[in-house]
């Protein structure tokens, strides 16, 4: 499930891309399709990092990479192990809603981004997420669960205060919204629900096959039902710079 619209971005050969909270590595692998990039994925969960590394190796064997290098490591968003201004593009997808100290997280995210370069941040959209919270307390009370719901203006102000400027936005994953509503309404931890399991199978099939009819349907529904709010920012050129280094 790719949230970044890479068509909006000019990814240059040899660029450095950071995927914060990379999870199983879906965006790290997607970034490696570009020519000669260094794609770095970091996540605080060791098991996710192992899965991301396996995914990178699998796609490399398939020849899906554009001769770039993929690296994944365990790291904390609140204390990223990189020098200032060293990445050409930073991805932070579905991460901030999990972090108590989101101001420090945003400071770190923008610190490692080069001036004049782009940042993509996505979080669950306010209304679909609010409905999930209403349907189920368990949904938001699980370990490492969602601790806040962002309104658009609140998130934009948080990021722009850290030195980046919004230039684009869209919504994504509308077909996933009814699945999470069903799951929350019927029991988010239950695995014996036929309707929910069938819907999950449909979503997996859609992500694997990318049929044109579901792509069209999702694009039509995203403005209304998109589960994720996706924002694109550019870091100010006036930001202080240091020698880029990993």
MDAnalysis code that builds the backbone (N, CA, C; Angstrom):
import MDAnalysis as mda
import numpy as np

u = mda.Universe.empty(738, n_residues=246, atom_resindex=np.repeat(np.arange(246), 3), trajectory=True)
u.add_TopologyAttr("name", ["N", "CA", "C"] * 246)
u.add_TopologyAttr("resid", np.arange(1, 247))
u.add_TopologyAttr("resname", ["UNK", "UNK", "UNK", "UNK", "UNK", "UNK", "UNK", "UNK", "UNK", "UNK", "UNK", "UNK", "UNK", "UNK", "UNK", "UNK", "UNK", "UNK", "UNK", "UNK", "UNK", "UNK", "UNK", "UNK", "UNK", "UNK", "UNK", "UNK", "UNK", "UNK", "UNK", "UNK", "UNK", "UNK", "UNK", "UNK", "UNK", "UNK", "UNK", "UNK", "UNK", "UNK", "UNK", "UNK", "UNK", "UNK", "UNK", "UNK", "UNK", "UNK", "UNK", "UNK", "UNK", "UNK", "UNK", "UNK", "UNK", "UNK", "UNK", "UNK", "UNK", "UNK", "UNK", "UNK", "UNK", "UNK", "UNK", "UNK", "UNK", "UNK", "UNK", "UNK", "UNK", "UNK", "UNK", "UNK", "UNK", "UNK", "UNK", "UNK", "UNK", "UNK", "UNK", "UNK", "UNK", "UNK", "UNK", "UNK", "UNK", "UNK", "UNK", "UNK", "UNK", "UNK", "UNK", "UNK", "UNK", "UNK", "UNK", "UNK", "UNK", "UNK", "UNK", "UNK", "UNK", "UNK", "UNK", "UNK", "UNK", "UNK", "UNK", "UNK", "UNK", "UNK", "UNK", "UNK", "UNK", "UNK", "UNK", "UNK", "UNK", "UNK", "UNK", "UNK", "UNK", "UNK", "UNK", "UNK", "UNK", "UNK", "UNK", "UNK", "UNK", "UNK", "UNK", "UNK", "UNK", "UNK", "UNK", "UNK", "UNK", "UNK", "UNK", "UNK", "UNK", "UNK", "UNK", "UNK", "UNK", "UNK", "UNK", "UNK", "UNK", "UNK", "UNK", "UNK", "UNK", "UNK", "UNK", "UNK", "UNK", "UNK", "UNK", "UNK", "UNK", "UNK", "UNK", "UNK", "UNK", "UNK", "UNK", "UNK", "UNK", "UNK", "UNK", "UNK", "UNK", "UNK", "UNK", "UNK", "UNK", "UNK", "UNK", "UNK", "UNK", "UNK", "UNK", "UNK", "UNK", "UNK", "UNK", "UNK", "UNK", "UNK", "UNK", "UNK", "UNK", "UNK", "UNK", "UNK", "UNK", "UNK", "UNK", "UNK", "UNK", "UNK", "UNK", "UNK", "UNK", "UNK", "UNK", "UNK", "UNK", "UNK", "UNK", "UNK", "UNK", "UNK", "UNK", "UNK", "UNK", "UNK", "UNK", "UNK", "UNK", "UNK", "UNK", "UNK", "UNK", "UNK", "UNK", "UNK", "UNK", "UNK", "UNK", "UNK", "UNK", "UNK", "UNK", "UNK", "UNK", "UNK", "UNK", "UNK", "UNK", "UNK"])
u.atoms.positions = np.array([
    [0.850, -1.190, 0.000],
    [0.000, 0.000, 0.000],
    [0.889, 1.245, 0.000],
    [1.051, 1.867, -1.151],
    [1.927, 3.023, -1.308],
    [1.102, 4.298, -1.149],
    [1.524, 5.126, -0.207],
    [0.807, 6.371, 0.088],
    [1.393, 7.554, -0.677],
    [2.708, 7.550, -0.880],
    [3.364, 8.642, -1.604],
    [2.958, 8.620, -3.069],
    [2.610, 9.778, -3.610],
    [2.409, 9.924, -5.050],
    [3.739, 10.387, -5.638],
    [4.571, 9.427, -6.034],
    [5.902, 9.758, -6.528],
    [5.850, 10.577, -7.811],
    [4.721, 10.553, -8.524],
    [4.591, 11.347, -9.743],
    [4.624, 12.848, -9.459],
    [4.367, 13.235, -8.217],
    [4.416, 14.650, -7.848],
    [5.843, 15.131, -7.576],
    [6.788, 14.213, -7.546],
    [8.132, 14.523, -7.070],
    [9.160, 14.293, -8.171],
    [10.203, 15.079, -8.121],
    [11.317, 14.909, -9.057],
    [12.455, 14.213, -8.314],
    [12.446, 12.893, -8.335],
    [13.485, 12.122, -7.672],
    [14.688, 12.016, -8.609],
    [15.794, 12.620, -8.216],
    [16.972, 12.656, -9.068],
    [17.859, 11.435, -8.845],
    [18.536, 10.960, -9.898],
    [19.487, 9.858, -9.725],
    [20.537, 10.209, -8.675],
    [20.848, 9.247, -7.834],
    [21.840, 9.474, -6.800],
    [21.304, 10.134, -5.547],
    [19.995, 10.390, -5.480],
    [19.423, 11.053, -4.320],
    [19.376, 10.158, -3.092],
    [19.305, 10.799, -1.929],
    [19.191, 10.084, -0.659],
    [17.768, 10.229, -0.144],
    [17.124, 9.108, 0.133],
    [15.733, 9.087, 0.567],
    [15.650, 8.398, 1.914],
    [14.949, 9.023, 2.854],
    [14.766, 8.456, 4.191],
    [13.298, 8.126, 4.401],
    [13.024, 6.889, 4.789],
    [11.669, 6.420, 5.099],
    [11.585, 6.196, 6.611],
    [10.966, 7.147, 7.335],
    [10.889, 7.101, 8.789],
    [9.664, 6.287, 9.206],
    [9.869, 5.342, 10.120],
    [8.788, 4.431, 10.475],
    [8.471, 3.536, 9.310],
    [9.502, 2.914, 8.749],
    [9.375, 2.211, 7.464],
    [8.505, 0.966, 7.541],
    [8.275, 0.438, 8.768],
    [7.465, -0.772, 8.878],
    [8.069, -1.905, 8.068],
    [7.258, -2.534, 7.237],
    [7.735, -3.667, 6.436],
    [8.470, -3.237, 5.179],
    [8.670, -1.922, 4.997],
    [9.528, -1.440, 3.918],
    [8.850, -1.127, 2.603],
    [7.536, -0.915, 2.621],
    [6.844, -0.711, 1.348],
    [7.329, 0.547, 0.624],
    [7.506, 1.664, 1.352],
    [7.968, 2.888, 0.705],
    [9.463, 2.854, 0.420],
    [10.231, 2.175, 1.268],
    [11.663, 2.039, 1.011],
    [11.882, 1.311, -0.309],
    [11.146, 0.229, -0.521],
    [11.260, -0.526, -1.776],
    [10.755, 0.279, -2.964],
    [9.675, 1.009, -2.778],
    [9.143, 1.833, -3.867],
    [10.155, 2.893, -4.283],
    [10.858, 3.469, -3.312],
    [11.865, 4.483, -3.623],
    [13.027, 3.902, -4.416],
    [13.324, 2.635, -4.198],
    [14.449, 1.995, -4.880],
    [14.201, 1.760, -6.362],
    [13.002, 2.020, -6.838],
    [12.732, 1.903, -8.264],
    [13.378, 3.037, -9.047],
    [13.774, 4.112, -8.339],
    [14.416, 5.232, -9.008],
    [15.913, 4.962, -9.180],
    [16.520, 5.627, -10.127],
    [17.881, 5.326, -10.552],
    [18.918, 5.717, -9.504],
    [19.696, 4.724, -9.075],
    [20.893, 4.940, -8.261],
    [20.647, 5.696, -6.953],
    [19.479, 5.552, -6.364],
    [19.219, 6.237, -5.104],
    [19.739, 5.416, -3.930],
    [19.955, 6.100, -2.816],
    [20.189, 5.450, -1.537],
    [18.920, 5.600, -0.730],
    [18.232, 4.499, -0.491],
    [16.980, 4.510, 0.265],
    [17.240, 3.911, 1.640],
    [17.017, 4.718, 2.678],
    [17.265, 4.296, 4.051],
    [15.930, 4.199, 4.783],
    [15.632, 3.050, 5.321],
    [14.428, 2.862, 6.117],
    [14.786, 2.685, 7.581],
    [14.066, 3.375, 8.465],
    [14.297, 3.214, 9.903],
    [12.966, 2.960, 10.597],
    [13.015, 2.143, 11.626],
    [11.827, 1.847, 12.412],
    [12.272, 1.433, 13.810],
    [11.432, 1.717, 14.790],
    [11.776, 1.384, 16.173],
    [11.518, -0.087, 16.490],
    [10.775, -0.761, 15.616],
    [10.429, -2.166, 15.818],
    [11.408, -3.076, 15.078],
    [12.142, -3.888, 15.831],
    [13.175, -4.741, 15.244],
    [12.590, -5.735, 14.242],
    [11.459, -6.347, 14.577],
    [10.855, -7.331, 13.681],
    [10.458, -6.700, 12.350],
    [9.953, -5.461, 12.388],
    [9.605, -4.766, 11.151],
    [10.840, -4.494, 10.302],
    [11.947, -4.146, 10.953],
    [13.190, -3.896, 10.226],
    [13.669, -5.165, 9.523],
    [13.580, -6.298, 10.191],
    [13.948, -7.572, 9.569],
    [13.061, -7.845, 8.356],
    [11.758, -7.619, 8.509],
    [10.834, -7.842, 7.385],
    [11.139, -6.900, 6.225],
    [11.451, -5.642, 6.545],
    [11.788, -4.674, 5.495],
    [13.048, -5.087, 4.752],
    [14.041, -5.559, 5.486],
    [15.277, -6.013, 4.844],
    [15.014, -7.200, 3.925],
    [14.177, -8.132, 4.372],
    [13.828, -9.284, 3.528],
    [13.085, -8.840, 2.270],
    [12.242, -7.823, 2.420],
    [11.499, -7.321, 1.257],
    [12.459, -6.683, 0.254],
    [13.422, -5.909, 0.747],
    [14.409, -5.293, -0.139],
    [15.187, -6.369, -0.901],
    [15.613, -7.414, -0.198],
    [16.370, -8.490, -0.844],
    [15.518, -9.227, -1.876],
    [14.251, -9.418, -1.558],
    [13.350, -10.105, -2.490],
    [13.178, -9.308, -3.780],
    [12.939, -8.003, -3.646],
    [12.750, -7.182, -4.845],
    [14.048, -7.038, -5.636],
    [15.180, -7.051, -4.927],
    [16.465, -6.995, -5.633],
    [16.653, -8.231, -6.506],
    [16.257, -9.394, -6.000],
    [16.360, -10.624, -6.780],
    [15.449, -10.595, -8.005],
    [14.315, -9.904, -7.863],
    [13.395, -9.788, -8.998],
    [13.868, -8.764, -10.028],
    [14.885, -7.966, -9.662],
    [15.375, -6.939, -10.571],
    [14.508, -5.703, -10.614],
    [13.774, -5.442, -9.519],
    [12.861, -4.299, -9.484],
    [13.557, -2.986, -9.142],
    [14.804, -3.044, -8.685],
    [15.493, -1.844, -8.217],
    [16.274, -1.174, -9.350],
    [16.369, 0.131, -9.273],
    [17.089, 0.892, -10.295],
    [18.554, 1.066, -9.967],
    [19.224, -0.029, -9.621],
    [20.654, -0.027, -9.301],
    [20.972, 0.808, -8.063],
    [19.986, 1.023, -7.205],
    [20.223, 1.770, -5.981],
    [20.575, 0.856, -4.824],
    [20.745, 1.470, -3.655],
    [21.105, 0.739, -2.444],
    [20.008, 0.947, -1.407],
    [19.546, -0.149, -0.808],
    [18.546, -0.075, 0.249],
    [19.129, -0.517, 1.574],
    [18.934, 0.296, 2.591],
    [19.456, 0.003, 3.924],
    [18.343, 0.225, 4.934],
    [18.191, -0.688, 5.888],
    [17.206, -0.499, 6.955],
    [17.882, -0.708, 8.300],
    [17.373, 0.007, 9.309],
    [17.984, -0.058, 10.631],
    [16.959, 0.310, 11.692],
    [17.212, -0.141, 12.901],
    [16.398, 0.259, 14.046],
    [16.811, 1.665, 14.466],
    [15.843, 2.557, 14.635],
    [16.120, 3.922, 15.078],
    [14.850, 4.532, 15.642],
    [15.040, 5.499, 16.525],
    [13.941, 6.214, 17.173],
    [13.720, 7.540, 16.460],
    [12.483, 7.801, 16.059],
    [12.154, 9.061, 15.389],
    [12.509, 10.269, 16.240],
    [12.513, 10.119, 17.554],
    [12.820, 11.234, 18.448],
    [14.316, 11.527, 18.524],
    [15.138, 10.667, 17.958],
    [16.584, 10.866, 18.001],
    [17.216, 10.159, 16.807],
    [17.004, 10.703, 15.628],
    [17.483, 10.062, 14.410],
    [19.010, 10.115, 14.330],
    [19.641, 9.016, 13.957],
    [21.109, 8.925, 13.974],
    [21.763, 9.470, 12.706],
    [21.333, 10.644, 12.256],
    [21.863, 11.239, 11.035],
    [22.229, 12.701, 11.284],
    [23.183, 13.188, 10.498],
    [23.584, 14.593, 10.557],
    [22.479, 15.478, 9.981],
    [22.583, 16.774, 10.235],
    [21.639, 17.741, 9.684],
    [21.734, 17.755, 8.149],
    [20.594, 17.981, 7.519],
    [20.542, 18.305, 6.083],
    [21.219, 17.256, 5.193],
    [20.891, 16.001, 5.387],
    [21.589, 14.966, 4.606],
    [20.688, 14.164, 3.680],
    [19.368, 14.404, 3.672],
    [18.482, 13.642, 2.798],
    [17.766, 14.546, 1.803],
    [17.602, 14.018, 0.585],
    [16.941, 14.768, -0.483],
    [15.420, 14.643, -0.433],
    [14.936, 13.598, 0.198],
    [13.496, 13.393, 0.322],
    [13.252, 12.572, 1.578],
    [12.298, 13.007, 2.399],
    [11.972, 12.296, 3.626],
    [10.506, 11.884, 3.590],
    [10.249, 10.632, 3.932],
    [8.906, 10.074, 4.008],
    [8.595, 9.773, 5.466],
    [7.437, 10.231, 5.931],
    [6.991, 9.914, 7.286],
    [5.504, 9.553, 7.200],
    [5.243, 8.289, 6.949],
    [3.885, 7.839, 6.643],
    [3.268, 7.084, 7.810],
    [2.167, 7.612, 8.342],
    [1.394, 6.971, 9.417],
    [2.274, 6.720, 10.650],
    [2.974, 7.744, 11.090],
    [3.885, 7.645, 12.222],
    [3.496, 8.597, 13.355],
    [3.250, 9.854, 13.028],
    [3.086, 10.881, 14.058],
    [1.911, 10.620, 14.990],
    [0.877, 9.935, 14.513],
    [-0.282, 9.662, 15.362],
    [0.037, 8.676, 16.484],
    [1.214, 8.043, 16.424],
    [1.635, 7.085, 17.458],
    [2.534, 7.714, 18.524],
    [3.028, 8.933, 18.292],
    [4.110, 9.490, 19.106],
    [3.590, 10.554, 20.061],
    [3.883, 10.389, 21.348],
    [3.455, 11.379, 22.342],
    [4.152, 12.723, 22.110],
    [5.456, 12.707, 21.974],
    [6.221, 13.951, 21.794],
    [6.368, 14.246, 20.309],
    [5.250, 14.602, 19.685],
    [5.293, 14.784, 18.228],
    [6.059, 16.038, 17.808],
    [6.216, 17.003, 18.699],
    [6.998, 18.188, 18.359],
    [8.472, 17.851, 18.181],
    [9.016, 17.035, 19.079],
    [10.399, 16.588, 18.924],
    [10.543, 15.737, 17.668],
    [9.575, 14.884, 17.408],
    [9.614, 14.049, 16.206],
    [9.659, 14.911, 14.945],
    [8.816, 15.915, 14.876],
    [8.782, 16.801, 13.707],
    [10.091, 17.566, 13.575],
    [10.649, 17.995, 14.700],
    [11.940, 18.684, 14.667],
    [13.029, 17.796, 14.076],
    [13.037, 16.524, 14.464],
    [14.012, 15.582, 13.929],
    [13.776, 15.308, 12.444],
    [12.527, 15.147, 12.072],
    [12.181, 14.854, 10.679],
    [12.655, 15.978, 9.755],
    [12.428, 17.208, 10.159],
    [12.823, 18.345, 9.314],
    [14.319, 18.631, 9.412],
    [14.940, 18.291, 10.521],
    [16.371, 18.542, 10.709],
    [17.217, 17.804, 9.680],
    [16.860, 16.553, 9.384],
    [17.695, 15.733, 8.501],
    [17.411, 15.986, 7.020],
    [16.415, 16.802, 6.711],
    [16.050, 17.114, 5.321],
    [16.870, 18.294, 4.810],
    [17.387, 18.164, 3.596],
    [18.140, 19.250, 2.995],
    [17.232, 20.451, 2.703],
    [17.729, 21.676, 2.838],
    [16.952, 22.854, 2.436],
    [16.562, 22.776, 0.961],
    [15.354, 23.195, 0.666],
    [14.870, 23.169, -0.702],
    [14.356, 21.830, -1.165],
    [14.384, 20.811, -0.297],
    [13.946, 19.472, -0.682],
    [12.604, 19.132, -0.019],
    [12.029, 18.013, -0.456],
    [10.639, 17.703, -0.125],
    [10.484, 16.690, 1.015],
    [9.380, 16.870, 1.725],
    [8.966, 15.983, 2.814],
    [7.522, 15.565, 2.573],
    [7.240, 14.261, 2.734],
    [5.862, 13.773, 2.684],
    [5.481, 13.244, 4.063],
    [4.366, 13.742, 4.589],
    [3.835, 13.274, 5.860],
    [2.397, 12.824, 5.637],
    [2.062, 11.635, 6.127],
    [0.668, 11.204, 6.085],
    [0.239, 10.737, 7.467],
    [-1.035, 10.985, 7.768],
    [-1.661, 10.544, 9.020],
    [-3.082, 10.109, 8.696],
    [-3.728, 9.371, 9.590],
    [-5.133, 9.048, 9.364],
    [-5.976, 10.322, 9.271],
    [-6.882, 10.343, 8.323],
    [-7.762, 11.501, 8.125],
    [-8.744, 11.631, 9.280],
    [-9.113, 12.862, 9.611],
    [-9.861, 13.135, 10.836],
    [-11.182, 12.355, 10.914],
    [-12.069, 12.494, 9.936],
    [-13.411, 11.919, 10.062],
    [-13.403, 10.388, 10.054],
    [-12.735, 9.725, 9.089],
    [-12.695, 8.254, 9.159],
    [-12.089, 7.739, 10.456],
    [-11.063, 8.435, 10.951],
    [-10.424, 8.008, 12.189],
    [-11.341, 8.230, 13.388],
    [-12.052, 9.342, 13.410],
    [-12.987, 9.626, 14.505],
    [-14.072, 8.568, 14.570],
    [-14.543, 8.105, 13.409],
    [-15.562, 7.059, 13.383],
    [-14.995, 5.752, 13.947],
    [-13.759, 5.433, 13.611],
    [-13.121, 4.232, 14.179],
    [-13.044, 4.340, 15.699],
    [-12.665, 5.488, 16.210],
    [-12.577, 5.688, 17.653],
    [-13.945, 5.557, 18.311],
    [-14.976, 6.027, 17.626],
    [-16.330, 5.943, 18.168],
    [-16.815, 4.501, 18.234],
    [-16.481, 3.714, 17.221],
    [-16.926, 2.327, 17.160],
    [-16.205, 1.422, 18.160],
    [-14.942, 1.745, 18.478],
    [-14.159, 0.807, 19.278],
    [-13.117, 1.504, 20.152],
    [-13.197, 1.259, 21.457],
    [-12.155, 1.731, 22.364],
    [-10.879, 0.907, 22.194],
    [-11.030, -0.386, 21.880],
    [-9.859, -1.238, 21.709],
    [-8.976, -0.768, 20.560],
    [-9.591, -0.192, 19.530],
    [-8.842, 0.271, 18.357],
    [-7.767, 1.281, 18.751],
    [-8.097, 2.177, 19.671],
    [-7.148, 3.225, 20.038],
    [-6.356, 2.924, 21.306],
    [-6.708, 1.855, 22.009],
    [-6.038, 1.547, 23.271],
    [-5.033, 0.410, 23.168],
    [-4.796, -0.100, 21.979],
    [-3.811, -1.167, 21.813],
    [-2.398, -0.615, 21.999],
    [-1.445, -1.497, 22.301],
    [-0.059, -1.077, 22.435],
    [0.430, -0.435, 21.140],
    [1.109, 0.699, 21.286],
    [1.621, 1.449, 20.132],
    [0.508, 1.879, 19.183],
    [-0.692, 2.081, 19.727],
    [-1.834, 2.490, 18.907],
    [-1.857, 3.984, 18.641],
    [-2.947, 4.423, 18.060],
    [-3.111, 5.835, 17.721],
    [-3.501, 6.608, 18.979],
    [-2.727, 7.622, 19.312],
    [-2.990, 8.382, 20.536],
    [-3.620, 9.739, 20.262],
    [-3.729, 10.120, 18.991],
    [-4.344, 11.411, 18.661],
    [-4.923, 11.361, 17.259],
    [-5.856, 12.272, 16.999],
    [-6.406, 12.458, 15.661],
    [-6.098, 13.890, 15.241],
    [-5.451, 14.048, 14.109],
    [-5.082, 15.383, 13.638],
    [-6.183, 15.991, 12.775],
    [-6.439, 17.257, 12.994],
    [-7.159, 18.053, 12.021],
    [-6.140, 18.632, 11.040],
    [-6.577, 18.881, 9.814],
    [-5.660, 19.338, 8.771],
    [-4.837, 20.541, 9.207],
    [-5.517, 21.555, 9.706],
    [-4.847, 22.801, 10.065],
    [-3.838, 22.584, 11.174],
    [-4.183, 21.759, 12.144],
    [-3.290, 21.482, 13.266],
    [-1.992, 20.847, 12.795],
    [-2.084, 19.858, 11.912],
    [-0.890, 19.169, 11.431],
    [-0.034, 20.094, 10.568],
    [-0.673, 20.861, 9.708],
    [0.072, 21.779, 8.840],
    [0.831, 22.809, 9.676],
    [0.194, 23.362, 10.692],
    [0.865, 24.332, 11.559],
    [2.035, 23.703, 12.299],
    [1.863, 22.462, 12.753],
    [2.940, 21.755, 13.451],
    [4.166, 21.628, 12.561],
    [3.957, 21.249, 11.302],
    [5.073, 21.060, 10.378],
    [5.669, 22.387, 9.936],
    [4.833, 23.361, 9.619],
    [5.350, 24.632, 9.116],
    [6.112, 25.399, 10.192],
    [5.744, 25.202, 11.449],
    [6.505, 25.809, 12.540],
    [7.928, 25.268, 12.588],
    [8.127, 24.065, 12.087],
    [9.450, 23.431, 12.090],
    [10.296, 23.813, 10.879],
    [9.773, 24.679, 10.001],
    [10.603, 25.199, 8.922],
    [10.342, 24.654, 7.537],
    [9.187, 24.026, 7.337],
    [8.819, 23.555, 6.003],
    [7.521, 24.239, 5.573],
    [7.285, 24.263, 4.273],
    [6.112, 24.946, 3.721],
    [5.279, 23.990, 2.892],
    [3.973, 23.960, 3.174],
    [3.057, 23.079, 2.439],
    [2.947, 23.510, 0.983],
    [3.021, 22.515, 0.057],
    [2.809, 22.828, -1.351],
    [1.817, 21.878, -2.033],
    [1.424, 20.819, -1.344],
    [0.475, 19.905, -1.976],
    [-0.187, 18.994, -0.964],
    [-1.366, 18.480, -1.341],
    [-2.075, 17.547, -0.458],
    [-3.024, 16.695, -1.285],
    [-3.351, 15.531, -0.756],
    [-4.399, 14.692, -1.326],
    [-4.805, 13.683, -0.271],
    [-5.840, 12.905, -0.571],
    [-6.286, 11.832, 0.316],
    [-6.041, 10.493, -0.365],
    [-5.880, 9.442, 0.437],
    [-5.525, 8.140, -0.133],
    [-6.236, 7.009, 0.607],
    [-6.339, 5.875, -0.067],
    [-6.781, 4.598, 0.510],
    [-8.252, 4.600, 0.932],
    [-9.116, 5.123, 0.085],
    [-10.542, 5.149, 0.414],
    [-11.137, 3.749, 0.516],
    [-10.622, 2.786, -0.237],
    [-11.161, 1.435, -0.171],
    [-10.858, 0.762, 1.163],
    [-9.870, 1.280, 1.884],
    [-9.526, 0.722, 3.193],
    [-10.431, 1.244, 4.308],
    [-11.077, 2.380, 4.072],
    [-11.890, 2.991, 5.131],
    [-13.042, 2.097, 5.579],
    [-13.877, 1.566, 4.681],
    [-14.964, 0.690, 5.146],
    [-14.459, -0.557, 5.851],
    [-13.303, -1.062, 5.457],
    [-12.734, -2.231, 6.123],
    [-12.478, -1.929, 7.596],
    [-11.860, -0.790, 7.892],
    [-11.564, -0.444, 9.278],
    [-12.820, -0.101, 10.062],
    [-13.821, 0.468, 9.413],
    [-15.096, 0.707, 10.098],
    [-15.734, -0.621, 10.500],
    [-15.750, -1.576, 9.560],
    [-16.300, -2.900, 9.868],
    [-15.531, -3.575, 10.995],
    [-14.221, -3.518, 10.896],
    [-13.365, -4.166, 11.886],
    [-13.588, -3.575, 13.275],
    [-13.684, -2.247, 13.351],
    [-13.900, -1.596, 14.650],
    [-15.303, -1.864, 15.186],
    [-16.280, -1.875, 14.306],
    [-17.658, -2.079, 14.726],
    [-17.888, -3.503, 15.239],
    [-17.275, -4.486, 14.582],
    [-17.522, -5.885, 14.915],
    [-16.508, -6.478, 15.886],
    [-15.394, -5.758, 16.096],
    [-14.372, -6.238, 17.031],
    [-12.999, -6.224, 16.393],
    [-12.151, -5.247, 16.705],
    [-10.863, -5.093, 16.007],
    [-9.880, -6.232, 16.234],
    [-10.067, -7.015, 17.295],
    [-9.129, -8.114, 17.560],
    [-9.666, -9.470, 17.113],
    [-10.889, -9.520, 16.641],
    [-11.476, -10.796, 16.242],
    [-10.962, -11.221, 14.870],
    [-10.715, -12.508, 14.718],
    [-10.228, -13.058, 13.456],
    [-11.202, -14.058, 12.840],
    [-12.407, -14.170, 13.417],
    [-13.368, -15.175, 12.965],
    [-14.543, -14.550, 12.214],
    [-14.397, -13.307, 11.789],
    [-15.490, -12.602, 11.133],
    [-15.369, -12.757, 9.618],
    [-16.290, -13.490, 9.044],
    [-16.204, -13.829, 7.619],
    [-16.217, -12.581, 6.732],
    [-17.100, -11.640, 7.037],
    [-17.206, -10.447, 6.202],
    [-15.908, -9.645, 6.229],
    [-15.353, -9.474, 7.420],
    [-14.103, -8.726, 7.555],
    [-12.963, -9.452, 6.847],
    [-12.906, -10.764, 6.994],
    [-11.839, -11.537, 6.354],
    [-11.941, -11.498, 4.829],
    [-13.162, -11.535, 4.314],
    [-13.353, -11.438, 2.865],
    [-12.923, -10.074, 2.342],
    [-13.246, -9.044, 3.104],
    [-12.837, -7.689, 2.702],
    [-11.312, -7.584, 2.712],
    [-10.685, -8.169, 3.718],
    [-9.225, -8.142, 3.787],
    [-8.604, -8.856, 2.589],
    [-9.177, -9.979, 2.206],
    [-8.687, -10.702, 1.030],
    [-8.824, -9.855, -0.221],
    [-9.923, -9.125, -0.325],
    [-10.123, -8.225, -1.465],
    [-9.041, -7.148, -1.498],
    [-8.721, -6.549, -0.339],
    [-7.710, -5.491, -0.291],
    [-6.332, -6.028, -0.669],
    [-6.000, -7.232, -0.198],
    [-4.715, -7.835, -0.550],
    [-4.658, -8.101, -2.052],
    [-5.736, -8.637, -2.597],
    [-5.811, -8.875, -4.046],
    [-5.637, -7.575, -4.816],
    [-6.289, -6.523, -4.357],
    [-6.205, -5.227, -5.030],
    [-4.776, -4.687, -5.000],
    [-4.095, -4.801, -3.853],
    [-2.734, -4.296, -3.742],
    [-1.759, -5.082, -4.607],
    [-2.042, -6.368, -4.807],
    [-1.158, -7.204, -5.612],
    [-1.399, -7.034, -7.109],
    [-2.664, -6.897, -7.499],
    [-3.018, -6.911, -8.918],
    [-3.196, -5.526, -9.537],
    [-3.565, -4.544, -8.728],
    [-3.795, -3.170, -9.206],
    [-4.715, -3.109, -10.426],
    [-5.899, -3.720, -10.369],
    [-6.800, -3.648, -11.529],
    [-7.270, -2.216, -11.758],
    [-7.512, -1.869, -12.993],
    [-7.843, -0.485, -13.328],
    [-9.168, -0.061, -12.711],
    [-10.092, -0.999, -12.555],
    [-11.415, -0.622, -12.064],
    [-11.359, -0.187, -10.591],
    [-10.559, -0.881, -9.782],
    [-10.459, -0.474, -8.375],
    [-9.598, 0.768, -8.234],
    [-8.599, 0.948, -9.107],
    [-7.801, 2.183, -9.073],
    [-8.695, 3.376, -9.393],
    [-9.571, 3.208, -10.392],
    [-10.498, 4.279, -10.743],
    [-11.465, 4.557, -9.605],
    [-12.013, 3.495, -9.024],
    [-12.968, 3.652, -7.930],
    [-12.317, 4.342, -6.733],
    [-11.107, 3.926, -6.388],
    [-10.432, 4.541, -5.241],
    [-10.149, 6.021, -5.492],
    [-9.701, 6.346, -6.690],
    [-9.425, 7.749, -7.005],
    [-10.687, 8.604, -6.933],
    [-11.809, 8.035, -7.344],
    [-13.075, 8.765, -7.273],
    [-13.538, 8.967, -5.835],
    [-13.282, 7.968, -4.978],
    [-13.762, 8.011, -3.600],
    [-12.799, 8.703, -2.635],
    [-11.540, 8.860, -3.022],
    [-10.552, 9.426, -2.098],
    [-10.940, 10.790, -1.528],
    [-11.464, 11.717, -2.321],
    [-11.816, 13.016, -1.733],
    [-12.873, 12.908, -0.631],
    [-13.725, 11.897, -0.697],
    [-14.795, 11.736, 0.282],
    [-14.425, 10.780, 1.405],
    [-13.824, 9.636, 1.050],
    [-13.613, 8.564, 2.028],
    [-12.141, 8.220, 2.275],
    [-11.225, 8.939, 1.654],
    [-9.806, 8.621, 1.817],
    [-9.420, 8.480, 3.278],
    [-8.792, 7.361, 3.638],
    [-8.445, 7.122, 5.041],
    [-7.239, 7.928, 5.484],
    [-6.346, 8.256, 4.562],
    [-5.118, 8.970, 4.912],
    [-5.119, 10.379, 4.333],
    [-4.682, 11.315, 5.169],
    [-4.375, 12.670, 4.721],
    [-2.898, 12.692, 4.358],
    [-2.583, 13.103, 3.133],
    [-1.208, 13.086, 2.638],
    [-0.791, 14.513, 2.305],
    [0.277, 14.984, 2.953],
    [0.743, 16.350, 2.804],
    [2.174, 16.367, 2.279],
    [2.463, 17.343, 1.413],
    [3.795, 17.513, 0.845],
    [4.322, 18.898, 1.222],
    [5.549, 18.916, 1.738],
    [6.174, 20.156, 2.190],
    [7.540, 20.308, 1.520],
    [8.020, 21.550, 1.492],
    [9.382, 21.824, 1.060],
    [10.080, 22.612, 2.153],
    [11.327, 22.217, 2.448],
    [12.092, 22.897, 3.484],
    [12.633, 24.215, 2.952],
    [12.588, 25.233, 3.788],
    [13.046, 26.558, 3.392],
    [14.515, 26.544, 3.016],
    [14.855, 27.263, 1.944],
    [16.246, 27.390, 1.533],
    [17.064, 28.223, 2.502],
    [16.386, 28.970, 3.363],
    [17.088, 29.821, 4.327],
    [17.550, 29.055, 5.549],
    [17.170, 27.772, 5.650],
    [17.584, 26.968, 6.793],
    [19.097, 26.839, 6.825],
    [19.635, 26.839, 8.031],
    [21.086, 26.697, 8.173],
    [21.514, 25.332, 7.649],
    [22.627, 25.294, 6.941],
    [23.103, 24.051, 6.348],
    [24.436, 23.637, 6.931],
    [24.634, 22.333, 6.966],
    [25.903, 21.759, 7.351],
    [26.304, 20.741, 6.293],
    [27.525, 20.261, 6.363],
    [27.969, 19.279, 5.390],
    [27.158, 18.000, 5.527],
    [26.440, 17.577, 4.458],
    [25.653, 16.358, 4.546],
    [26.533, 15.154, 4.850],
    [26.073, 14.343, 5.778],
    [26.821, 13.141, 6.151],
    [25.902, 12.167, 6.818],
    [26.126, 10.904, 6.587],
    [25.361, 9.855, 7.259],
    [26.122, 9.376, 8.479],
])
